[in-house]
Amino acid sequence: MGIAEEIAGSIRAHATVCRVELIGCRTRGPDAEPSGWDYLVTADDFGRLAADLPRLVQPHGPLAAQWDPLAEFASYLLILPGPAKVDLLFPDVPRTANPPWRVGPDTLGAIDAHFWDWTLWLLSKHPRSDRVRGELLKMSRHILEPLGIMTVPPTLEDATSRFIRARDRLETRYGLHVPRDLERAILPLVRLRDGDRYRPSGLRS
């Protein structure tokens, strides 16, 4: 099995889980343009499962594992070496989207993970599409403006350049260092030609 299905298997084995189902473009065959692997998860005891998720996914070596701050229902987002996204979605667990990030030494690492997860998802979209422009506006409001970047970047490459400069300045101010694993994995993909859009096919099989 590929690592995405290995993760799904780890979740299925949890005592509270009722169902883990692959959904979205991955179910539509090879002609679809996937941005990752999306699994719908239902459980009898979401709180217990949520508490155990970090332990369940850790053996698979995620570069990042986080709850989506902006989703309308609970969504656990993974970035795996490759890089590739695996999202565990809990539509039966509604939530309210968080406000824009509050920047501080205690949040900079989580902001970094959120930015690179969002960037990796956008890389599967056409770089000049209305969807990407809309998401850059949303990203600006929730991540970039709190970092002091007050103009909406015109491209994803520009967004990454501005983000890196702002994050690095804040690291110096706070006297800390955010790990660069996500940046090293995702930034080279941002710099590909427009015709070489990212396809999340780098998972081991």
Secondary structure as UniProt FT lines:
FT   HELIX           3..12
FT   TURN            15..16
FT   STRAND          17..23
FT   HELIX           24..28
FT   TURN            30..31
FT   STRAND          37..43
FT   HELIX           46..57
FT   HELIX           58..60
FT   STRAND          64..67
FT   TURN            69..70
FT   STRAND          73..80
FT   TURN            81..83
FT   STRAND          84..94
FT   TURN            105..107
FT   HELIX           108..122
FT   TURN            123..124
FT   TURN            127..128
FT   HELIX           130..139
FT   HELIX           140..144
FT   HELIX           145..147
FT   HELIX           156..174
FT   HELIX           181..190
FT   TURN            194..195
//
